[in-house]
Amino acid sequence: MLTETKITRVEPDVTVVEIIGRLTLGNLLLSIENSIRRVIDEGSLKLVIDLKELNSLDSSGIGMLVSCAGHMRTKGGEMRIAGAKGTVSKVFEMVHMGKIVPLDADVSSAVAGFGK
């Protein structure tokens, strides 16, 4: 399966980056990270990473998400992860991802969680 991303806006100040497929080591991972960082650098202060269609990730994918969350914090914003399920959700549990980035069931829950 090919990996792809979609960037959309919900509400006037929330950006959603949907990642579909896999988030694993390679050039595509760097491209996705650059896209997310560009969204942050362009002024987005509320960012949801939608992983409902993500099938797998490795330690590189986790590291990229943690790095982007840190970058967002340095810019004064907040990043949330939505929709992780199956293997992805289990990996997040093992690495205690919820202590680093808030994890939400879906995009609407993530949007509602900003500022709480």
Stockholm file with secondary structure:
# STOCKHOLM 1.0

chainA/1-116         MLTETKITRVEPDVTVVEIIGRLTLGNLLLSIENSIRRVIDEGSLKLVIDLKELNSLDSSGIGMLVSCAGHMRTKGGEMRIAGAKGTVSKVFEMVHMGKIVPLDADVSSAVAGFGK
#=GR chainA/1-116 SS CCCEEEEEEETTTEEEEEEEEEECSSHHHHHHHHHHHHHHHTTCCEEEEECTTEEEECHHHHHHHHHHHHHHHHTTCEEEEECCCHHHHHHHHHTTGGGTSCEESSHHHHHHHTTC
#=GC SS_cons         CCCEEEEEEETTTEEEEEEEEEECSSHHHHHHHHHHHHHHHTTCCEEEEECTTEEEECHHHHHHHHHHHHHHHHTTCEEEEECCCHHHHHHHHHTTGGGTSCEESSHHHHHHHTTC
//
